[in-house]
Amino acid sequence: MPTASSGRRSSGKRQAERCVFACTTSHNAPISCLAFARTGIRYDASRGWFSCDRTCAAHKAKYEIAQGKWDALKATEAAITKQAKSEVGIFSEYGVQETRDVFWSTFAGGKDFAKRQSMWDLLFAGLRMRKDEDMAAAALR
């Protein structure tokens, strides 16, 4: 049965899923990542609408500690990646391929957005059709 805070819990679940995915794709301490995900889920489940009781405060403190550890690991990984990319260079085979991948993923995202917007425009154009218009006039508009 859905609760009033189920939307908030689902966003916490998505965050945990992203974290678990990052754990499986990263070589850095998956235990810290899973601890961060678990504490985030516990904290999210224990907080109320407008208040945070003792249980919630305890979960929040554990969550913040785990988040600090996870952020430190991600910063270390980012520093190592930055160092590696600076040694390889932008015009290397790796740098050019990464740039292509970023370009085409951004292009695909824009194309998908345009498809969705066209669908909504078509839907609302049909709703805006006047009584005195025929289908041909609405289609030409």
PAMARMI-365952 format. One line per 10 residues: number of its first residue (from 0); for each residue x, y, z of N, C-alpha, C. Coordinates in Angstrom, 2 decimals. Layout:
! PAMARMI-365952
NUM	X/Y/Z/X/Y/Z/X/Y/Z ~ ...
***
This chain:
! PAMARMI-365952
0	0.85/-1.18/0.00/0.00/0.00/0.00/0.89/1.24/0.00 ~ 0.70/2.17/-0.93/1.54/3.34/-0.99/1.28/4.27/0.18 ~ 2.32/4.88/0.66/2.19/5.84/1.75/2.31/7.24/1.21 ~ 2.10/8.21/2.08/2.18/9.60/1.67/3.59/9.98/1.26 ~ 4.58/9.30/1.82/5.97/9.65/1.51/6.59/8.67/0.52 ~ 5.77/7.92/-0.22/6.32/6.92/-1.13/7.11/7.56/-2.26 ~ 6.75/8.78/-2.68/7.51/9.46/-3.72/8.92/9.76/-3.25 ~ 9.04/10.19/-2.00/10.36/10.49/-1.45/11.17/9.21/-1.30 ~ 10.54/8.15/-0.88/11.25/6.89/-0.70/11.72/6.32/-2.04 ~ 10.90/6.51/-3.08/11.32/5.99/-4.38/12.53/6.76/-4.89
10	12.61/8.07/-4.60/13.80/8.80/-5.03/15.01/8.33/-4.25 ~ 14.84/7.97/-2.98/15.94/7.39/-2.21/16.34/6.04/-2.77 ~ 15.36/5.29/-3.23/15.66/3.99/-3.83/16.44/4.16/-5.13 ~ 16.04/5.17/-5.94/16.78/5.43/-7.17/18.21/5.85/-6.87 ~ 18.38/6.66/-5.83/19.73/7.08/-5.44/20.55/5.86/-5.02 ~ 19.94/4.98/-4.27/20.64/3.77/-3.83/20.98/2.89/-5.03 ~ 20.06/2.79/-6.00/20.34/1.99/-7.19/21.49/2.58/-7.99 ~ 21.53/3.92/-8.10/22.65/4.56/-8.80/23.95/4.29/-8.06 ~ 23.89/4.32/-6.75/25.09/4.07/-5.95/25.55/2.63/-6.11 ~ 24.63/1.70/-6.09/25.00/0.29/-6.26/25.58/0.07/-7.66
20	25.01/0.73/-8.67/25.56/0.63/-10.02/26.98/1.18/-10.05 ~ 27.19/2.32/-9.37/28.54/2.89/-9.32/29.49/1.94/-8.59 ~ 28.99/1.23/-7.59/29.82/0.26/-6.87/30.26/-0.86/-7.79 ~ 29.35/-1.35/-8.60/29.68/-2.49/-9.43/30.58/-2.09/-10.59 ~ 30.53/-0.81/-11.01/31.37/-0.38/-12.11/32.69/0.23/-11.63 ~ 32.79/0.52/-10.35/33.99/1.13/-9.80/34.82/0.07/-9.09 ~ 36.12/0.30/-9.06/37.00/-0.63/-8.36/37.29/-0.16/-6.94 ~ 36.73/0.97/-6.55/36.98/1.53/-5.22/35.99/1.01/-4.21 ~ 36.44/0.39/-3.18/35.73/0.03/-1.96/34.22/-0.08/-2.09 ~ 33.73/-1.16/-2.68/32.28/-1.30/-2.81/31.58/-1.40/-1.47
30	32.29/-1.76/-0.42/31.67/-1.86/0.90/31.20/-0.49/1.36 ~ 32.01/0.57/1.14/31.60/1.91/1.53/30.40/2.37/0.73 ~ 30.35/2.01/-0.52/29.22/2.39/-1.35/27.94/1.72/-0.88 ~ 28.01/0.44/-0.59/26.83/-0.26/-0.12/26.40/0.24/1.25 ~ 27.37/0.58/2.10/27.03/1.15/3.40/26.33/2.49/3.22 ~ 26.81/3.29/2.28/26.18/4.57/1.99/24.75/4.36/1.49 ~ 24.55/3.38/0.62/23.21/3.11/0.10/22.28/2.63/1.20 ~ 22.76/1.72/2.03/21.92/1.20/3.12/21.54/2.29/4.11 ~ 22.53/3.10/4.52/22.22/4.15/5.50/21.29/5.19/4.89 ~ 21.43/5.45/3.58/20.51/6.38/2.93/19.08/5.87/2.91
40	18.92/4.60/2.68/17.58/4.01/2.67/16.98/4.03/4.08 ~ 17.79/3.69/5.07/17.29/3.72/6.46/16.90/5.13/6.88 ~ 17.74/6.10/6.55/17.44/7.49/6.91/16.18/7.96/6.20 ~ 16.05/7.66/4.93/14.89/8.07/4.16/13.61/7.44/4.71 ~ 13.69/6.19/5.13/12.52/5.50/5.66/12.14/6.01/7.05 ~ 13.09/6.54/7.81/12.80/6.92/9.19/12.34/8.36/9.35 ~ 12.57/9.21/8.36/12.18/10.61/8.55/10.71/10.82/8.28 ~ 10.16/11.81/8.98/8.74/12.11/8.85/8.53/13.26/7.88 ~ 7.29/13.74/7.86/6.96/14.83/6.96/7.66/16.12/7.37 ~ 7.51/16.50/8.65/8.02/17.79/9.09/9.01/17.68/10.23
50	9.30/16.49/10.69/10.16/16.37/11.85/11.09/15.18/11.71 ~ 12.05/15.16/12.61/13.00/14.07/12.63/13.21/13.70/14.10 ~ 12.74/12.51/14.49/12.86/12.09/15.89/14.26/11.55/16.17 ~ 14.44/10.95/17.35/15.77/10.45/17.73/16.27/9.36/16.78 ~ 15.38/8.47/16.38/15.77/7.41/15.46/16.22/8.00/14.13 ~ 15.45/8.95/13.65/15.78/9.62/12.39/17.11/10.36/12.51 ~ 17.33/11.05/13.62/18.58/11.78/13.82/19.78/10.83/13.85 ~ 19.61/9.66/14.46/20.70/8.68/14.50/21.00/8.16/13.10 ~ 19.94/7.88/12.33/20.13/7.42/10.95/20.77/8.52/10.10 ~ 20.37/9.78/10.36/20.94/10.89/9.60/22.43/11.03/9.88
60	22.83/10.89/11.13/24.25/11.00/11.48/25.06/9.89/10.79 ~ 24.53/8.66/10.81/25.23/7.56/10.14/25.29/7.79/8.63 ~ 24.20/8.34/8.08/24.16/8.62/6.65/25.21/9.66/6.26 ~ 25.32/10.72/7.07/26.29/11.77/6.76/27.73/11.26/6.85 ~ 28.00/10.37/7.80/29.34/9.77/7.90/29.63/8.92/6.67 ~ 28.67/8.08/6.29/28.84/7.23/5.11/28.97/8.07/3.84 ~ 28.21/9.15/3.77/28.29/10.02/2.60/29.66/10.70/2.52 ~ 30.21/11.09/3.65/31.55/11.67/3.67/32.59/10.69/3.17 ~ 32.50/9.44/3.61/33.44/8.42/3.14/33.29/8.19/1.64 ~ 32.04/8.12/1.18/31.79/7.88/-0.24/32.29/9.06/-1.08
70	32.04/10.29/-0.60/32.51/11.46/-1.34/34.03/11.50/-1.41 ~ 34.70/11.08/-0.33/36.17/11.04/-0.34/36.67/10.01/-1.36 ~ 36.01/8.85/-1.43/36.40/7.84/-2.41/36.18/8.33/-3.84 ~ 35.05/8.99/-4.07/34.77/9.50/-5.41/35.75/10.61/-5.79 ~ 36.14/11.44/-4.82/37.11/12.49/-5.11/38.47/11.89/-5.46 ~ 38.85/10.83/-4.74/40.11/10.15/-5.05/40.07/9.55/-6.45 ~ 38.96/8.91/-6.77/38.81/8.31/-8.11/38.84/9.39/-9.19 ~ 38.18/10.53/-8.93/38.17/11.62/-9.90/39.57/12.18/-10.10 ~ 40.34/12.29/-9.03/41.71/12.80/-9.14/42.57/11.84/-9.96 ~ 42.42/10.55/-9.73/43.19/9.56/-10.50/42.80/9.61/-11.97
80	41.51/9.72/-12.25/41.03/9.80/-13.63/41.54/11.07/-14.30 ~ 41.50/12.18/-13.58/41.98/13.45/-14.13/43.47/13.35/-14.47 ~ 44.24/12.75/-13.58/45.68/12.58/-13.82/45.92/11.70/-15.06 ~ 45.17/10.61/-15.16/45.33/9.71/-16.30/44.96/10.40/-17.60 ~ 43.87/11.17/-17.60/43.46/11.86/-18.82/44.45/12.95/-19.22 ~ 45.07/13.59/-18.23/46.05/14.63/-18.56/47.31/14.02/-19.17 ~ 47.65/12.81/-18.77/48.82/12.14/-19.34/48.54/11.61/-20.76 ~ 47.31/11.16/-20.98/46.96/10.61/-22.28/46.83/11.73/-23.32 ~ 46.15/12.80/-22.96/45.99/13.94/-23.87/44.67/13.90/-24.61 ~ 44.25/15.08/-25.06/42.94/15.21/-25.70/42.94/14.65/-27.12
90	44.08/14.71/-27.82/44.12/14.25/-29.20/44.58/12.81/-29.34 ~ 44.63/12.11/-28.22/44.97/10.69/-28.30/43.75/9.92/-28.78 ~ 43.94/8.65/-29.08/42.83/7.82/-29.53/41.73/7.76/-28.46 ~ 42.15/7.64/-27.20/41.20/7.60/-26.09/40.44/8.91/-25.97 ~ 41.15/10.04/-26.04/40.51/11.34/-25.89/39.51/11.63/-26.99 ~ 39.88/11.29/-28.23/38.98/11.52/-29.36/37.75/10.62/-29.24 ~ 37.95/9.37/-28.85/36.81/8.45/-28.72/35.87/8.90/-27.60 ~ 36.44/9.36/-26.50/35.59/9.85/-25.40/34.79/11.07/-25.83 ~ 35.41/11.95/-26.59/34.69/13.13/-27.09/33.57/12.72/-28.03 ~ 33.83/11.76/-28.89/32.78/11.25/-29.78/31.62/10.65/-28.98
100	31.96/9.86/-27.97/30.92/9.23/-27.16/30.05/10.27/-26.46 ~ 30.68/11.30/-25.92/29.93/12.36/-25.25/29.04/13.09/-26.25 ~ 29.59/13.41/-27.42/28.81/14.10/-28.44/27.59/13.29/-28.85 ~ 27.79/12.01/-29.17/26.68/11.22/-29.67/25.66/10.91/-28.59 ~ 26.08/10.77/-27.33/25.09/10.55/-26.27/24.27/11.82/-26.04 ~ 24.91/13.00/-26.12/24.18/14.26/-26.00/23.24/14.45/-27.18 ~ 23.70/14.13/-28.37/22.87/14.23/-29.57/21.65/13.32/-29.46 ~ 21.87/12.09/-29.00/20.74/11.15/-28.85/19.76/11.65/-27.80 ~ 20.26/12.23/-26.72/19.36/12.78/-25.71/18.52/13.91/-26.26 ~ 19.14/14.79/-27.06/18.39/15.88/-27.68/17.36/15.38/-28.67
110	17.72/14.34/-29.41/16.79/13.76/-30.39/15.59/13.14/-29.67 ~ 15.84/12.43/-28.57/14.74/11.84/-27.80/13.84/12.93/-27.22 ~ 14.44/14.02/-26.74/13.66/15.14/-26.21/12.78/15.73/-27.31 ~ 13.33/15.91/-28.50/12.55/16.47/-29.61/11.39/15.56/-29.98 ~ 11.60/14.25/-29.94/10.51/13.31/-30.24/9.38/13.44/-29.22 ~ 9.76/13.54/-27.93/8.73/13.69/-26.89/7.98/15.00/-27.06 ~ 8.69/16.09/-27.35/8.02/17.37/-27.51/7.09/17.36/-28.72 ~ 7.51/16.71/-29.80/6.66/16.62/-30.99/5.38/15.84/-30.67 ~ 5.52/14.78/-29.87/4.36/13.99/-29.50/3.37/14.85/-28.70 ~ 3.90/15.61/-27.73/3.02/16.45/-26.91/2.40/17.57/-27.75
120	3.17/18.15/-28.67/2.62/19.17/-29.54/1.47/18.62/-30.38 ~ 1.64/17.42/-30.91/0.59/16.79/-31.70/-0.65/16.52/-30.85 ~ -0.43/16.05/-29.64/-1.56/15.78/-28.74/-2.34/17.05/-28.44 ~ -1.64/18.11/-28.07/-2.33/19.34/-27.72/-2.88/20.07/-28.93 ~ -2.29/19.86/-30.10/-2.86/20.45/-31.31/-4.23/19.83/-31.58 ~ -4.37/18.56/-31.32/-5.68/17.91/-31.48/-6.69/18.42/-30.49 ~ -6.26/18.77/-29.32/-7.18/19.31/-28.31/-7.58/20.75/-28.61 ~ -6.73/21.48/-29.34/-7.02/22.88/-29.66/-7.87/23.04/-30.91 ~ -8.24/21.97/-31.55/-9.00/22.05/-32.79/-10.36/22.68/-32.53 ~ -10.70/23.64/-33.37/-11.98/24.33/-33.21/-13.11/23.55/-33.89
130	-14.32/23.87/-33.51/-15.47/23.16/-34.07/-15.67/23.43/-35.55 ~ -15.33/24.66/-35.98/-15.58/25.01/-37.37/-14.45/24.58/-38.31 ~ -13.37/23.97/-37.78/-12.27/23.50/-38.60/-12.50/22.06/-39.04 ~ -12.05/21.77/-40.23/-12.08/20.36/-40.64/-10.68/19.76/-40.37 ~ -10.55/18.47/-40.58/-9.31/17.77/-40.25/-8.14/18.26/-41.10 ~ -8.38/18.62/-42.33/-7.30/19.07/-43.22/-6.70/20.38/-42.71 ~ -7.55/21.30/-42.28/-7.05/22.58/-41.75/-6.26/22.36/-40.47 ~ -6.73/21.46/-39.62/-6.01/21.17/-38.37/-4.67/20.50/-38.67 ~ -4.65/19.63/-39.66/-3.40/18.94/-40.02/-2.40/19.91/-40.64 ~ -2.88/20.86/-41.45/-1.98/21.84/-42.03/-1.42/22.80/-40.98
140	-2.18/23.08/-39.97/-1.70/23.96/-38.91/-0.60/23.24/-38.17
***
